[in-house]
Amino acid sequence: MRVTAPVIPRRYLDVKAAAIYLGMTEGAVYAASARRQIPFRRQGRKLVFDAVELDTYMHQLEGVDVNEAVARRLHNGTATELPK
């Protein structure tokens, strides 16, 4: 029997992982970092992003939250409810 190691989510992300996490391009992540729009740290020349800080940043943005988006889609008849 083969034993596999548990998957541990990464808290600290590089630019590529942060771009995927945020749904942005790598260029957009670099640009947002340069404009100090998203939280980041530097390890030498390398940018590092804390996933917890990115979550907090995303929750502070204005817009529609997930529940409201689902409710709107349900109202329009284009989606089903999210699984619980």
Contacts in CASP RR format, 6 or more apart in sequence:
PFRMAT RR
TARGET T0000
AUTHOR 0000-0000-0000
METHOD contacts of the structure
MODEL  1
MRVTAPVIPRRYLDVKAAAIYLGMTEGAVYAASARRQIPFRRQGRKLVFD
AVELDTYMHQLEGVDVNEAVARRLHNGTATELPK
9 51 0 8 1.000
10 17 0 8 1.000
10 51 0 8 1.000
11 50 0 8 1.000
11 51 0 8 1.000
11 52 0 8 1.000
12 48 0 8 1.000
12 49 0 8 1.000
12 50 0 8 1.000
12 51 0 8 1.000
13 21 0 8 1.000
13 48 0 8 1.000
13 49 0 8 1.000
13 50 0 8 1.000
13 51 0 8 1.000
13 54 0 8 1.000
14 46 0 8 1.000
14 47 0 8 1.000
14 48 0 8 1.000
14 49 0 8 1.000
15 26 0 8 1.000
15 29 0 8 1.000
15 30 0 8 1.000
15 47 0 8 1.000
15 49 0 8 1.000
16 26 0 8 1.000
17 49 0 8 1.000
18 24 0 8 1.000
18 29 0 8 1.000
18 38 0 8 1.000
18 40 0 8 1.000
18 47 0 8 1.000
18 49 0 8 1.000
18 54 0 8 1.000
19 25 0 8 1.000
19 26 0 8 1.000
19 27 0 8 1.000
19 28 0 8 1.000
19 29 0 8 1.000
21 49 0 8 1.000
21 51 0 8 1.000
21 54 0 8 1.000
22 29 0 8 1.000
22 38 0 8 1.000
22 54 0 8 1.000
22 58 0 8 1.000
24 32 0 8 1.000
29 38 0 8 1.000
29 47 0 8 1.000
29 49 0 8 1.000
30 47 0 8 1.000
32 38 0 8 1.000
33 40 0 8 1.000
33 47 0 8 1.000
38 49 0 8 1.000
38 54 0 8 1.000
38 57 0 8 1.000
39 49 0 8 1.000
39 50 0 8 1.000
39 53 0 8 1.000
39 54 0 8 1.000
39 56 0 8 1.000
39 57 0 8 1.000
40 47 0 8 1.000
40 48 0 8 1.000
40 49 0 8 1.000
41 47 0 8 1.000
41 48 0 8 1.000
41 49 0 8 1.000
41 50 0 8 1.000
42 48 0 8 1.000
64 72 0 8 1.000
66 82 0 8 1.000
70 79 0 8 1.000
70 81 0 8 1.000
70 82 0 8 1.000
73 79 0 8 1.000
74 80 0 8 1.000
74 81 0 8 1.000
END
